[in-house]
Every structure is written in structure tokens, then in C-alpha cells.
């Protein structure tokens, strides 16, 4: 049974699927969209405020001396992925709709995950301090780099230019609450840390609100009528291909730079993952006024596939003998 459960969606993924179904059957309309939009903006601001209050400054600077590993991870996240999205255009674009390909390019520009990257690194007996430092820094860098990459990559590949004003919007809606959380951390940090279980619902609730609002707007604009079943199946193929190449590329980079096995494990799990928690709120800001539902669909699918594949990889690494770290 334990082998089977690795491949089953987790509870939050099931909630995401349920939210998409509800938005498809009972989408918000008219003034309801406006109300949900305001609620969503406040929830996202609260989400990044709590991230700022929770993230230890020690975690940000921990392992900073291992700059070669961090530089390699950031290169995989912010260079290798966008290059894959662009280079594979002749292969990927015919398999999906233009909106879904736009979503594929968007996910390629996102920062890495934080919690799952650290959890899988720990499970696989990798370099956990480096994973904490790298994943945390990636989340911060993504606030600046993702809108810039989206504007550059999409303008080049999809003929759909994105205004670089998105950087200012990201800073106002995401970075400002994060900085406020960091400034207030000496007073509220301990309170926030003690309530991780409760605040997890704030994280997930914020994402579910964004998903419902985004898909409501997309359904109202005919998302499912414009997205045939072959395109959805093609999207699965696209996500699998990108993840496979990212995993192989991360492994090759680790061997090329001569990292030991714990460092290569950290590179594998931090350099090949993309953040759903950061990506969906960013999409809401960057693609304001567009069909965000179709744009975040590739990210939601990629998220589940990466969790299943990385769970298997982490389990295999965990079974290695203690003496095989070098």
C-alpha cells in the first residue's frame, strides 16, 4: 500500500482539483469576480507577509559560503528551465493550445519550491542546510527575476509581450508584505512559528482562492471549450518531458562541477522543482486581465508530477548505504 500511495495525489492536490471543478460548474460572475479579486489580493498579501515573518534570517544566510552550489541551482532554476521552454517550442507547441504553451513558458520562469525541496533533500540525505538556503533565496529572487524572465521569454517565443510594469506590481503586492513580515519578525516570529499548522491553512486557502477566481474568469471566457482533450493529454507529455530533462540536466551539472553526492542531491531537488505557492499568486499579478486559468493549468499539473517523481527518487536515495556519500 505504501508503494501505491506515493503515486496518489496528496490532500492539497485533491483540494485544488475540487476547486477547479467547482469553478467550472459554479464560476463567479460579474460583481462576484470583483469581490473575489479583492479578497484574493488581500489573501495573497497575507500569505507573503506570513512567509516574511516565518523565514529566519539565519536560513537566508546559512550556507552562503557554498556559492558554487547555490549558483548552479539558481542557473538550473532561472536559466536552464527557460532555455528548455524556448528550445522545445517546435516539439511542445503543436501538442497544446497557445494559452497552455504560454503557461508552460510561465512555469519555466518560476522560482523553486521551498518546503518540498527541503523535505525531499532531507529524506534523501542530501545537504539540508544548503537546501534551506538555496530554496529560500530562490523564492526571494523569483520576486524580481520571474516577471523579468516572463516578459523576455514570452515576448520572444509567444508573440505576447508582457509589460515590465509587472515588476512594480509584484514588489507592491508580494515583496512589500514580505519585507513587513521580516521587519515585524522580532515581535511576531515566535507566535507565527508556534502556529505552523494553523497558518498552513492560510497558505493553502490563499492559493485555493486564487485558483477559484482565476478559473472562474477562464471558464467564463470558454476555457474548456477552447481546450480539447488532446491538448490536455499533450500537456501531460510536455510536463513529463520538461521535468525529465530538468532532472537529467541537474544531475549532469552536479557531476560536471564535481559536487559530492549530498550536494548533487540538493541540486537535483532544488534545481528541478517549480513553486506552486509562488507561481499562482504571481500569475494573478503578471497576467492581470488575461485568462489566468489556462496559464496556471500547466503549473498545477507539473506540480503533481514533480511531487510523485521526486518522492520515488528521494526514497531510492534514502536506501543507499551510509558510505556512498562521496
C-alpha positions as a printed Julia matrix, in Angstrom:
326×3 Matrix{Float64}:
   0.0    0.0     0.0
   2.87   2.38    0.78
   4.2    2.0    -2.77
   0.78   2.85   -4.19
   0.29   5.95   -2.03
   3.46   7.54   -3.46
   1.63   7.91   -6.77
  -1.66   9.16   -5.36
  -2.38  12.91   -5.17
  -1.94  14.48   -1.73
  -4.8   16.16    0.1
  -3.96  19.64   -1.13
  -3.81  18.46   -4.74
  -7.26  16.94   -4.29
  -8.47  20.3    -2.93
  -7.01  22.03   -5.99
  -8.82  19.61   -8.31
 -12.05  20.12   -6.36
 -11.67  23.9    -6.61
 -11.18  23.68  -10.38
 -14.32  21.51  -10.65
 -16.36  23.96   -8.55
 -15.11  26.92  -10.59
 -16.0   25.03  -13.77
 -19.53  24.22  -12.6
 -20.29  27.32  -10.49
 -17.97  30.12  -11.63
 -18.18  33.59  -10.11
 -19.77  36.19  -12.4
 -19.88  39.97  -12.7
 -19.59  41.68   -9.32
 -18.7   38.35   -7.73
 -15.46  38.29   -9.73
 -14.63  41.78   -8.46
 -15.31  40.78   -4.83
 -13.27  37.59   -5.13
 -10.49  39.6    -6.78
 -10.2   41.93   -3.77
 -10.39  39.02   -1.31
  -7.72  37.17   -3.3
  -5.38  40.18   -3.31
  -5.69  40.52    0.46
  -5.14  36.77    0.96
  -2.03  36.79   -1.23
  -0.63  39.79    0.66
  -1.27  37.94    3.94
   0.43  34.85    2.51
   3.68  36.69    1.7
   3.53  38.66    4.97
   3.48  35.37    6.89
   6.3   33.99    4.73
   8.35  37.04    5.69
   7.55  36.59    9.38
   8.35  32.87    9.27
  11.59  32.87    7.3
  14.6   33.04    9.57
  17.35  35.42    8.51
  19.79  32.73    9.59
  18.22  30.43    6.98
  18.76  33.06    4.3
  22.47  33.43    5.04
  23.13  29.8     6.1
  25.5   28.02    3.79
  26.16  31.21    1.83
  29.83  30.22    1.55
  28.83  27.28   -0.66
  28.37  29.72   -3.51
  29.23  27.27   -6.31
  26.34  25.0    -5.39
  23.88  27.88   -4.99
  24.97  29.48   -8.28
  24.46  26.14  -10.04
  21.0   25.69   -8.53
  19.95  29.23   -9.5
  21.29  28.63  -13.0
  19.18  25.49  -13.3
  16.1   27.29  -11.99
  16.31  30.59  -13.84
  18.4   29.73  -16.95
  18.1   26.03  -17.77
  14.3   25.92  -17.47
  13.59  28.99  -19.66
  16.07  27.67  -22.24
  14.22  24.34  -22.25
  10.88  26.09  -22.71
  12.22  28.02  -25.7
  14.33  25.26  -27.27
  11.49  22.72  -27.11
   8.96  25.05  -28.74
   8.85  23.06  -32.03
   8.09  19.89  -30.03
   5.78  21.27  -27.32
   3.72  23.95  -29.06
   1.93  21.58  -31.51
   0.8   19.39  -28.58
  -1.11  22.12  -26.72
  -3.14  25.28  -27.26
  -1.36  28.68  -27.43
  -2.65  29.55  -23.93
  -1.28  26.31  -22.47
   2.09  26.85  -24.13
   2.12  30.32  -22.58
   1.56  28.59  -19.22
   4.47  26.22  -19.92
   6.77  29.19  -20.54
   5.48  30.81  -17.35
   6.24  27.76  -15.19
   9.75  27.64  -16.69
  10.37  31.17  -15.31
   9.25  30.46  -11.74
  11.43  30.06   -8.61
  11.93  26.71   -6.91
   9.73  25.31   -4.18
  10.75  25.73   -0.55
   9.06  23.16    1.68
   9.03  20.15   -0.66
  12.57  20.76   -1.97
  13.88  20.78    1.61
  11.73  17.81    2.62
  12.91  15.64   -0.3
  16.55  16.68    0.25
  16.26  15.68    3.89
  14.57  12.39    3.04
  17.31  11.57    0.51
  20.09  12.5     2.99
  21.32  15.45    0.94
  22.85  18.75    2.08
  19.88  20.1     4.03
  21.43  23.45    5.19
  22.31  24.24    1.58
  18.77  23.28    0.5
  17.26  25.63    3.1
  19.48  28.49    1.98
  19.05  27.87   -1.74
  15.27  27.31   -1.72
  14.68  30.37    0.47
  16.89  32.57   -1.69
  15.25  31.24   -4.86
  11.85  32.28   -3.54
  13.17  35.8    -2.88
  14.98  36.1    -6.21
  11.86  34.94   -8.01
  10.0   38.07   -6.92
  12.41  40.09   -9.08
  13.52  37.61  -11.75
  10.26  35.87  -12.65
   8.42  38.92  -14.08
  11.59  39.93  -15.97
  12.02  36.42  -17.38
   8.32  36.17  -18.27
   8.49  39.46  -20.14
  11.62  38.42  -22.03
  10.79  34.76  -22.75
   7.14  35.2   -23.69
   7.79  38.29  -25.8
  10.32  36.25  -27.79
   8.52  32.91  -28.07
   4.8   33.53  -27.88
   4.37  36.95  -29.51
   2.52  38.07  -26.39
   4.55  40.87  -24.79
   4.18  41.35  -21.05
   4.61  44.78  -19.54
   7.65  45.11  -17.31
   5.35  47.14  -15.02
   4.63  43.72  -13.56
   7.88  44.03  -11.61
   6.48  47.05   -9.76
   3.18  45.27   -9.14
   4.99  42.21   -7.82
   7.06  44.36   -5.48
   3.96  46.17   -4.2
   1.73  43.15   -3.74
   4.27  40.46   -2.81
   7.62  41.94   -1.77
   6.25  44.75    0.41
   4.2   42.37    2.62
   7.2   40.03    2.77
   9.51  42.84    3.92
   6.94  43.98    6.5
   6.79  40.42    7.82
  10.59  40.34    8.1
  10.64  43.7     9.93
   8.0   42.51   12.41
   9.61  39.09   12.86
  11.31  40.03   16.19
   7.83  40.61   17.68
   5.63  38.08   15.87
   8.14  35.48   14.63
   7.8   33.2    17.65
   3.98  33.43   17.52
   3.96  32.56   13.82
   6.4   29.66   14.27
   4.28  28.11   17.04
   1.2   28.15   14.79
   2.61  26.44   11.7
  -0.31  24.02   11.46
  -2.91  26.77   11.64
  -1.05  29.1     9.27
  -0.71  26.27    6.76
  -4.42  26.77    6.13
  -3.75  30.43    5.35
  -1.16  29.38    2.74
  -3.38  26.81    1.13
  -6.54  28.9     1.45
  -4.84  31.79   -0.39
  -3.86  29.53   -3.27
  -7.33  27.97   -3.47
  -8.89  31.45   -3.61
  -6.58  32.46   -6.46
  -7.33  29.21   -8.31
 -11.11  29.64   -7.94
 -11.0   33.27   -9.1
  -8.64  32.52  -11.99
 -10.6   29.54  -13.23
 -13.93  31.34  -12.83
 -12.7   34.06  -15.2
 -11.24  31.47  -17.58
 -14.43  29.36  -17.61
 -16.49  32.48  -18.3
 -14.22  33.06  -21.31
 -14.69  29.48  -22.55
 -11.58  27.75  -21.18
 -12.85  24.19  -21.55
 -14.45  24.84  -24.93
 -11.11  26.17  -26.19
  -9.07  23.34  -24.6
  -9.69  19.99  -26.32
  -8.89  16.69  -24.63
  -5.89  16.0   -26.94
  -4.36  19.3   -25.76
  -4.74  18.23  -22.12
  -3.06  14.91  -22.88
  -0.37  16.78  -24.79
   0.15  18.97  -21.72
   0.91  15.86  -19.64
   3.55  14.87  -22.18
   5.03  18.4   -22.13
   5.31  18.43  -18.32
   6.9   14.97  -18.22
   9.44  15.9   -20.92
  10.44  19.17  -19.22
  10.76  17.53  -15.79
  12.79  14.62  -17.17
  15.22  16.96  -18.95
  15.48  19.19  -15.87
  16.33  16.19  -13.67
  18.92  14.92  -16.15
  20.36  18.42  -16.58
  20.64  18.9   -12.8
  22.46  15.57  -12.46
  24.87  16.39  -15.28
  25.64  19.83  -13.8
  26.36  18.25  -10.42
  28.84  15.81  -11.93
  30.35  18.46  -14.21
  31.23  20.7   -11.25
  32.45  17.79   -9.13
  29.94  18.06   -6.27
  29.75  15.19   -3.81
  26.58  13.09   -3.62
  24.78  15.1    -0.86
  25.35  18.29   -2.86
  24.18  16.62   -6.09
  21.03  15.5    -4.29
  20.4   19.08   -3.16
  20.95  20.31   -6.71
  18.57  17.64   -8.03
  15.65  18.53   -5.75
  16.17  22.31   -5.61
  17.08  22.79   -9.26
  14.29  20.75  -10.86
  11.22  21.94   -8.94
   8.86  24.86   -9.55
   6.81  26.62   -6.88
   3.02  26.4    -7.0
   2.75  28.58   -3.88
   4.65  31.46   -5.51
   3.59  30.81   -9.09
  -0.18  31.13   -8.8
  -0.14  34.49   -6.94
   2.49  35.79   -9.4
   0.35  34.74  -12.37
  -2.56  36.68  -10.89
  -0.43  39.84  -10.89
   1.63  39.39  -14.07
  -1.26  38.29  -16.27
  -3.93  40.56  -14.83
  -6.79  40.86  -17.3
  -5.86  37.65  -19.16
  -7.14  34.06  -18.98
  -5.05  33.11  -15.94
  -6.78  29.73  -15.55
  -5.21  28.35  -18.71
  -1.83  29.85  -17.78
  -1.65  28.18  -14.33
  -3.01  24.8   -15.51
   0.45  23.58  -16.68
   1.94  24.61  -13.32
  -0.72  22.7   -11.37
  -0.11  19.57  -13.43
   3.69  19.91  -13.31
   3.47  20.34   -9.51
   1.77  16.97   -9.02
   4.09  15.15  -11.44
   7.23  16.58   -9.79
   5.98  15.5    -6.35
   5.35  11.92   -7.47
   8.64  11.56   -9.33
  10.75  13.23   -6.62
   9.12  11.06   -3.94
  10.34   7.95   -5.76
  13.83   9.4    -6.31
  14.16  10.52   -2.67
  13.11   7.08   -1.48
  15.75   5.41   -3.65
  18.49   7.75   -2.45
  17.45   7.17    1.18
  18.13   3.44    0.83
  21.79   3.85   -0.15
  24.48   2.66    2.29
  25.96   5.28    4.59
  29.4    5.08    2.97
  28.26   6.15   -0.52
  28.15   9.9     0.07
  31.41  10.64   -1.67
